[in-house]
């Protein structure tokens, strides 16, 4: 018996008056994850397309995999490098160490996040929404490897409830859910989200890798710049990703592969990506002319600038939706990220706050773009 036939056989148990009807939302979520829904609209005007939101989310997850897999390798790479044993370690040893360090964070993110979404859907008698498929994997990728699992669990619960569900669920949230989780961690537990001791895994619960001394410290390039120190990592290392940083944000090459996938499939907006880069580059050039030691292109490859521009600023729910609005929205994010980095040493990253501010301004930007278009058309008709 095929899986499709088996699902059809047990489906009546989850429908109204079935003995398992209380778990209808869970069954529906599992079924529609495996197969495209065959329900048809009964009334009204609807848009017909060959892809649904679950397939869009799945494609974004696929685009994230290069950055995630390299991030796992880099976690092991930084540990072995810090211990001075990198030369004697094999590729598999380095990758497996990083994989086992990151995997528990991913599991906790999905278990807590999806558990809340399942319970929320059951409580409201609605279908399970699929938006957390992306947020669940992004959250572990934008935190330091040293962030404790229990903190991630609390942040995920906070973000899912207060940044997503109370606004109405997938497609209704104002702020990017993953960034809200990171902001919660940053302001609630700042010592675990910044500084010189959180970017390299210093112990392993699986007994692999190298246990580093408690006094070991390693700053990110942006952290070194904020402290007024010289950057020890080269630009080429930053492009490839062999630098300390959040799990999935270090490799520009891996992020670029994801960008190609998103643009090729038409899921992400090239206008938003390009405008973020333009805004950040121009603002960096302005600061460079004032004597700043960091060049404009270093701003693009250090920290989470590239990851934010590709995977977070382009979030279709929280970003601007008009074509003109996307240019304005992306430019504001890129410029503001550099301003925060340069002007406020307490926030050496900048991209997180810039995107959250952009999320807040996106509806207003779209409103004025639409108003301007309406006035332009009215004037053209009048003439």
C-alpha positions in Angstrom: 0.0 0.0 0.0 1.4 3.4 -1.0 1.8 6.3 1.4 -1.0 8.2 -0.4 -3.4 5.3 -0.1 -2.6 4.9 3.6 -3.2 8.6 4.3 -6.5 8.4 2.5 -7.5 5.3 4.6 -6.8 7.0 7.9 -8.0 10.5 7.0 -11.6 9.9 8.1 -10.4 9.4 11.6 -9.1 13.0 11.7 -12.2 14.6 10.1 -15.2 16.0 11.9 -16.8 13.3 14.2 -13.7 11.1 13.7 -12.2 9.5 16.8 -9.0 11.6 16.3 -10.6 14.8 15.1 -8.8 16.8 17.8 -5.6 16.2 15.9 -7.0 17.3 12.5 -4.6 20.2 12.2 -1.6 17.9 12.8 -2.7 15.4 10.2 -3.5 18.2 7.7 -0.1 19.8 8.2 1.7 16.4 7.7 -0.4 15.5 4.6 0.0 18.9 2.9 3.8 18.8 3.6 4.1 15.5 1.7 1.6 16.2 -1.1 0.2 19.3 -2.8 -3.3 19.9 -1.5 -6.1 18.9 -3.9 -8.8 21.1 -2.4 -10.3 23.6 -4.7 -11.8 27.0 -4.0 -15.6 27.1 -3.7 -16.2 30.8 -4.3 -14.6 34.2 -5.0 -11.6 35.1 -7.2 -8.4 33.2 -6.6 -4.9 33.2 -8.0 -3.7 29.9 -9.6 -0.1 29.0 -9.4 2.1 25.9 -9.7 3.8 26.4 -6.3 2.3 26.8 -2.9 3.8 28.3 0.3 5.2 25.0 1.5 7.2 24.6 -1.6 8.5 28.1 -1.4 9.6 27.6 2.2 11.2 24.3 1.2 13.2 26.0 -1.6 14.4 28.6 0.9 15.6 25.9 3.2 17.5 24.3 0.3 19.1 27.7 -0.5 20.2 27.9 3.2 21.9 24.5 3.1 25.3 25.7 1.6 25.7 28.3 4.3 24.5 25.9 7.0 26.9 23.1 6.0 29.8 25.4 5.7 28.9 26.9 9.0 29.1 23.5 10.6 32.5 22.9 9.1 33.7 26.3 10.2 32.6 25.6 13.8 35.0 22.6 13.8 37.6 24.5 11.9 37.7 27.4 14.5 37.9 24.9 17.4 40.8 22.9 15.9 42.5 26.1 14.8 42.3 27.6 18.2 43.8 24.4 19.8 46.6 24.3 17.2 45.6 20.8 16.0 44.1 21.7 12.7 47.0 20.4 10.6 46.6 16.9 12.1 42.7 16.8 11.8 40.9 15.3 8.8 38.0 17.0 7.0 35.6 14.5 8.5 36.8 15.1 12.0 36.4 18.9 11.7 33.0 18.7 10.0 31.5 16.1 12.4 32.6 18.2 15.4 30.8 21.2 14.0 27.8 19.1 12.9 27.3 17.7 16.4 27.7 21.2 17.9 25.0 22.8 15.6 22.5 19.9 15.3 21.1 20.1 18.8 20.4 23.8 18.3 18.5 23.1 15.1 16.5 20.3 16.8 15.6 22.5 19.8 14.6 25.3 17.4 12.2 23.1 15.4 10.8 21.1 18.4 10.0 24.2 20.4 8.8 26.3 17.5 6.8 23.7 15.7 5.4 22.4 19.0 4.0 25.9 19.8 2.6 26.2 16.2 0.9 22.8 16.4 -0.6 23.6 19.8 -1.7 27.1 18.6 -3.4 25.6 15.5 -5.2 23.0 17.5 -6.4 25.6 20.0 -7.7 27.8 17.3 -9.0 25.0 15.1 -7.0 26.2 12.1 -4.5 24.6 9.7 -0.9 24.4 10.7 1.1 27.1 8.9 4.4 26.4 7.3 6.3 29.7 7.8 8.4 28.3 10.7 10.1 25.8 8.3 12.5 28.7 7.4 12.6 30.5 10.7 13.4 27.3 12.5 16.6 26.7 10.6 17.7 30.4 10.4 17.6 31.0 14.1 20.5 28.5 14.9 22.4 30.0 12.0 22.4 33.6 13.3 23.5 32.9 16.8 27.0 32.2 18.1 27.9 28.6 18.5 28.5 29.3 22.2 24.9 30.3 22.8 23.3 27.7 25.3 20.5 25.6 24.0 18.1 26.6 26.8 18.5 30.2 25.7 17.6 29.4 22.2 14.6 27.5 23.4 13.3 30.5 25.3 14.0 32.9 22.4 12.2 30.6 19.9 9.2 30.5 22.2 9.1 34.2 22.6 9.5 34.9 18.9 6.9 32.4 17.7 4.3 33.7 20.2 4.9 37.4 20.3 6.3 38.1 16.8 4.2 35.7 14.8 1.1 34.0 16.3 -0.4 37.1 18.1 -0.3 38.9 14.7 -2.3 36.1 13.0 0.4 33.6 12.0 2.3 33.1 8.8 1.9 36.0 6.4 0.7 38.4 9.0 3.8 39.2 11.2 5.3 42.6 11.0 8.8 41.7 12.1 11.1 38.8 10.9 10.6 36.0 13.4 14.2 34.8 13.4 15.5 38.3 14.0 13.1 38.8 16.8 14.6 35.7 18.4 18.1 37.0 17.9 17.1 40.4 19.3 15.6 38.8 22.4 18.8 36.9 23.0 21.0 40.0 22.3 19.2 42.2 24.8 18.4 39.6 27.4 21.7 37.7 27.5 24.2 40.1 25.9 27.3 38.2 27.3 26.2 35.1 25.3 25.6 37.0 22.1 28.7 39.2 21.9 32.2 39.5 23.2 35.3 37.4 22.6 34.3 34.1 24.1 31.2 33.0 22.3 32.3 32.5 18.7 34.4 29.3 19.1 33.0 26.1 20.6 35.2 25.5 23.6 33.9 22.1 24.7 31.9 19.2 23.2 29.2 17.2 24.9 30.1 14.3 22.6 33.8 14.3 23.6 35.0 15.3 20.2 37.3 18.2 19.2 39.4 20.1 21.6 38.6 21.4 25.0 39.9 25.0 25.1 40.9 26.8 28.3 38.3 28.9 30.0 40.4 32.0 29.4 40.4 31.5 25.6 39.0 34.4 23.6 38.5 35.1 19.9 36.8 38.2 18.5 35.0 38.6 15.2 36.4 41.1 12.7 33.6 43.6 13.5 34.3 43.1 17.2 38.0 43.8 16.7 37.1 47.0 14.8 34.6 48.1 17.5 37.3 47.7 20.1 39.8 49.7 18.0 42.0 46.8 17.3 43.4 45.6 14.0 41.5 42.9 12.1 43.5 39.7 12.1 41.4 38.0 9.4 42.0 38.7 5.7 39.3 39.7 3.3 39.7 36.4 1.4 39.1 34.5 4.7 36.0 36.5 5.2 34.7 35.8 1.7 35.4 32.0 2.0 34.1 32.0 5.6 37.1 30.9 7.7 36.5 33.5 10.4 34.7 33.5 13.8 31.1 34.5 13.6 27.5 33.3 13.8 27.1 29.7 12.5 25.7 30.5 9.0 26.9 34.1 8.4 30.6 33.8 7.8 30.9 32.4 4.2 30.0 34.9 1.5 30.6 32.2 -1.2 28.0 29.8 0.4 25.5 32.7 0.9 26.0 33.7 -2.8 25.1 30.1 -3.8 21.9 30.5 -1.8 21.2 33.8 -3.4 21.5 32.3 -6.9 19.0 29.6 -6.0 16.5 32.2 -4.6 16.9 34.4 -7.6 16.8 31.6 -10.1 13.5 30.3 -8.6 12.1 33.8 -8.4 11.4 33.5 -4.6 13.6 36.4 -3.5 13.7 40.0 -4.9 16.9 41.0 -6.7 15.8 44.6 -6.2 15.9 44.2 -2.4 19.2 42.4 -2.4 20.9 44.9 -4.8 19.6 47.9 -3.0 20.9 46.6 0.4 24.3 46.3 -1.1 24.1 49.7 -2.8 22.9 51.4 0.4 25.6 49.8 2.5 28.4 50.5 0.0 27.5 54.2 -0.5 27.3 54.8 3.3 30.5 52.9 3.8 32.2 55.1 1.2 31.0 58.2 3.0 32.5 57.0 6.3 35.7 55.8 4.5 36.2 59.4 3.3 36.1 60.6 7.0 39.0 58.4 7.9 37.4 55.1 9.0 39.9 52.2 8.8 37.5 49.7 7.3 36.9 49.9 3.6 33.5 49.8 1.9 33.9 46.2 0.6 34.9 44.9 4.0 31.6 46.0 5.3 29.9 43.7 2.8 31.9 40.6 3.7 32.2 41.0 7.5 29.5 40.0 9.9 26.0 39.2 8.9 25.7 41.8 6.1 25.6 39.3 3.2 23.3 36.8 5.1 20.9 39.6 6.0 20.8 41.0 2.5 20.0 37.6 0.9 17.9 35.7 3.4 16.3 38.2 5.8 15.8 41.5 4.1 14.1 39.7 1.3 11.5 38.0 3.5 8.3 38.5 1.4 6.2 38.9 4.5 8.1 41.6 6.3 9.7 43.5 3.4 8.3 46.1 1.1 6.1 44.7 -1.7 6.1 47.4 -4.4 9.0 47.5 -6.8 9.9 51.0 -6.0 9.4 50.3 -2.3 11.9 47.5 -2.5 14.6 49.8 -3.7 13.9 52.3 -0.8 13.5 49.6 1.8 16.8 47.8 0.9 18.7 51.0 0.6 17.6 52.1 4.1 18.6 48.7 5.6 22.1 48.7 4.0 22.8 52.3 4.9 21.5 52.0 8.4 23.5 48.8 9.1 26.7 50.6 8.3 25.7 53.7 10.3 25.1 51.5 13.4 28.3 49.6 12.9 30.4 52.8 12.7 28.6 55.1 15.1 27.7 52.7 17.9 30.5 50.4 19.1 27.9 48.7 21.4 26.3 47.2 18.3 29.2 46.2 16.1 27.0 44.0 13.8 24.2 46.5 12.9 22.4 44.3 10.4 19.9 43.0 12.9 18.6 46.3 14.1 18.7 47.7 10.5 16.4 45.0 9.2 14.0 45.2 12.1 13.8 49.0 11.5 13.2 48.2 7.8 10.4 45.8 8.7 8.7 48.5 10.7 9.0 51.0 7.9 8.0 48.7 5.0 4.2 49.2 5.2 4.7 53.0 5.3 7.1 52.9 2.4 4.6 50.9 0.3 1.8 53.2 1.4 3.5 56.3 0.0 4.7 54.5 -3.1 1.1 53.5 -3.9 -0.2 57.0 -3.1 2.3 58.5 -5.4 1.3 56.1 -8.2 -2.4 56.9 -7.6 -1.8 60.7 -7.8 0.4 60.3 -10.9 -2.3 58.3 -12.7 -5.0 60.7 -11.6 -3.0 63.6 -12.9 -2.4 61.8 -16.2 -6.1 61.1 -16.6 -7.0 64.7 -15.8 -4.7 66.0 -18.4 
